[in-house]
């Protein structure tokens, strides 16, 4: 398949567009944070909102570097303290969306060292991983701020499909630093968002208070 064919393959284009919308929605949520909320708790263990945004920004920069298709210095993925989390996050969003939109990117393979130091993944598959992360992390930020995440349902359903197919279950979720914790059992009626969050170890009713 040529780069031109890859760029017009509906399934590849769809995951990239879904991811773009999810990331932009996460940026809208982050932009609502007040300067007195950076130390607020989040659903991510003991992480403050500032620490969560440092993680999210670092992941964007890492994915952006990986999208080039060549070897990537693992230091690119390392979190750094953010003096201005709102600005740093917005800048990282621009970087990753530009990288994913580059010509030919959908036909590349990428290395994601936080999964495996040498294993390669087709770029559309990696973008699917990114989609899951930013629907869930966008919700994490919204929950910390006490506001609805308000992701479009098609984004939530797409992220849920990727999670079902790609996120391992079992003991790996118990390890320190695991991206997702064991699933949370839901009681009673639940939305698509609730089911996604619970499947990835989030309590859909988590509150900072």
Order of alpha helices (4+ residues) and beta strands (2+ residues): alpha-alpha-alpha-alpha-beta-beta-alpha-alpha-alpha
